[in-house]
Amino acid sequence: MWKKLFITFSFIVLACGSPAVTVSQPTRTPLPTLTPTPIFYRWDAAEVVRAINAVGLEYEDAHVMTQEEYGALPALAAQGVRFSIPSVCPDCGGLVLSFNDPAALETTKTFYTETAINPDMSAWVFEKDNILLQLSGQLSEARALQYGAVLVRLD
């Protein structure tokens, strides 16, 4: 608006016979192109594994998941660690999944909440920021909450 007013004023002054007024734009240096840092990504699976170990919860045979280990689960995680909790049952355990994308996390979480209708497929699912912690549904609620509390304490 000020620019239009200045130009209009300049034309009025010129029309009245005053000396010529030069209007120039200041030179602007282009701003650098910034690469946005993803806001969603905060934790990696290894940090959660260390936190579980630090509080002394059972966490055995931990290993990075292979593509085949995802099975029916959508393989959308940036990182996946599978572990076992043999004191509950030989095949009981869980997954620590780290995501780069909120939509991928939601898709995976939905997979677990929808398959929980089948008692053989039930699971405890905890979420914090970009981490999804899935535990066998055969764990008691109290025990599952101990693992879930690890996520709460991440800082």
C-alpha positions as CSV (number, residue, x, y, z in Angstrom):
1,M,0.0,0.0,0.0
2,W,2.8,2.4,0.9
3,K,4.5,1.7,-2.4
4,K,1.3,2.7,-4.3
5,L,0.9,5.8,-2.2
6,F,4.6,6.8,-2.9
7,I,4.3,6.2,-6.6
8,T,1.0,8.2,-6.7
9,F,2.7,11.0,-4.7
10,S,5.6,10.9,-7.1
11,F,3.3,11.4,-10.1
12,I,1.6,14.3,-8.5
13,V,4.9,16.0,-7.8
14,L,6.0,15.4,-11.4
15,A,2.8,16.8,-12.7
16,C,3.3,20.0,-10.7
17,G,6.7,20.6,-12.4
18,S,9.0,19.6,-9.6
19,P,12.3,17.8,-10.3
20,A,12.1,14.2,-11.3
21,V,11.9,11.7,-8.5
22,T,13.5,8.3,-9.0
23,V,11.9,5.3,-7.4
24,S,14.1,2.3,-6.9
25,Q,13.6,-1.1,-5.3
26,P,16.2,-2.2,-2.7
27,T,18.2,-5.2,-3.9
28,R,17.4,-8.2,-1.9
29,T,19.6,-11.2,-1.5
30,P,17.7,-14.4,-2.0
31,L,17.2,-16.4,1.2
32,P,19.0,-19.7,1.5
33,T,16.9,-22.8,0.8
34,L,16.5,-24.6,4.1
35,T,16.0,-28.3,4.4
36,P,13.3,-28.9,6.9
37,T,14.1,-31.2,9.8
38,P,11.4,-33.7,10.3
39,I,9.6,-32.8,13.5
40,F,8.0,-36.3,14.0
41,Y,11.1,-38.4,14.2
42,R,12.5,-38.3,17.8
43,W,13.6,-41.7,19.0
44,D,15.3,-44.7,17.4
45,A,14.6,-48.3,18.4
46,A,18.0,-48.7,20.0
47,E,17.2,-46.0,22.5
48,V,14.1,-47.8,23.6
49,V,16.0,-51.1,23.9
50,R,18.6,-49.4,26.1
51,A,15.8,-47.9,28.3
52,I,14.1,-51.3,28.7
53,N,17.4,-52.9,29.7
54,A,18.2,-50.1,32.1
55,V,15.1,-50.8,34.2
56,G,15.8,-54.5,34.2
57,L,12.8,-55.8,32.3
58,E,13.0,-59.1,30.6
59,Y,14.2,-58.6,27.1
60,E,15.9,-61.5,25.4
61,D,17.1,-62.5,21.9
62,A,16.7,-59.0,20.7
63,H,17.6,-58.5,17.0
64,V,16.8,-56.2,14.1
65,M,13.8,-57.4,12.2
66,T,14.2,-58.9,8.8
67,Q,11.6,-58.2,6.1
68,E,10.2,-61.7,6.5
69,E,9.6,-61.2,10.2
70,Y,7.0,-58.5,9.6
71,G,4.7,-61.2,8.2
72,A,1.2,-59.7,7.8
73,L,2.3,-56.6,9.6
74,P,2.7,-53.7,7.2
75,A,6.5,-53.2,7.0
76,L,6.4,-49.4,7.3
77,A,8.8,-48.9,10.2
78,A,12.1,-47.2,9.7
79,Q,13.6,-49.5,12.3
80,G,12.2,-52.7,14.0
81,V,13.6,-54.7,16.8
82,R,12.1,-58.0,17.9
83,F,12.6,-59.5,21.3
84,S,11.3,-62.4,23.4
85,I,9.9,-62.7,26.9
86,P,10.4,-66.4,27.5
87,S,9.1,-66.4,31.1
88,V,5.6,-65.7,29.8
89,C,5.7,-68.3,27.0
90,P,8.3,-69.6,24.5
91,D,6.9,-67.5,21.6
92,C,6.0,-64.4,23.7
93,G,7.7,-61.1,23.2
94,G,7.3,-57.9,21.4
95,L,8.5,-55.4,18.9
96,V,10.0,-51.9,19.2
97,L,9.2,-50.0,16.0
98,S,10.5,-46.6,15.1
99,F,8.8,-44.5,12.4
100,N,9.7,-41.5,10.2
101,D,6.2,-40.8,9.2
102,P,3.1,-40.4,11.5
103,A,0.8,-42.0,8.9
104,A,2.9,-45.2,8.8
105,L,2.8,-45.4,12.6
106,E,-1.0,-45.0,12.6
107,T,-1.4,-47.7,9.9
108,T,0.7,-50.1,12.0
109,K,-1.2,-49.2,15.2
110,T,-4.5,-49.8,13.4
111,F,-3.3,-53.2,12.3
112,Y,-2.8,-54.2,15.9
113,T,-6.0,-52.7,17.2
114,E,-8.1,-54.4,14.5
115,T,-6.4,-57.8,14.8
116,A,-7.0,-57.7,18.6
117,I,-10.5,-59.1,17.9
118,N,-8.9,-62.5,17.5
119,P,-7.6,-63.6,21.0
120,D,-4.7,-65.4,19.5
121,M,-3.5,-62.2,17.9
122,S,-4.1,-59.9,20.8
123,A,-1.4,-57.4,21.7
124,W,-0.6,-54.6,24.0
125,V,0.3,-51.5,22.0
126,F,2.0,-48.4,23.5
127,E,3.0,-45.3,21.6
128,K,5.1,-42.3,22.2
129,D,6.2,-39.8,19.6
130,N,7.5,-41.9,16.7
131,I,7.8,-45.2,18.7
132,L,5.3,-48.1,18.8
133,L,5.9,-50.8,21.3
134,Q,4.0,-54.0,20.7
135,L,3.8,-56.8,23.3
136,S,2.2,-60.2,23.3
137,G,-1.3,-60.1,24.6
138,Q,-0.4,-63.0,26.8
139,L,1.4,-60.6,29.2
140,S,-0.6,-59.6,32.2
141,E,-1.8,-56.0,32.2
142,A,0.5,-55.1,35.1
143,R,3.5,-56.5,33.3
144,A,2.6,-54.9,30.0
145,L,2.3,-51.5,31.8
146,Q,5.8,-51.9,33.1
147,Y,7.1,-52.0,29.6
148,G,4.8,-49.2,28.5
149,A,6.1,-47.0,31.4
150,V,9.6,-47.2,29.8
151,L,8.2,-45.1,26.9
152,V,6.7,-42.6,29.3
153,R,10.1,-42.1,30.9
154,L,12.0,-41.4,27.7
155,D,13.3,-37.9,27.7
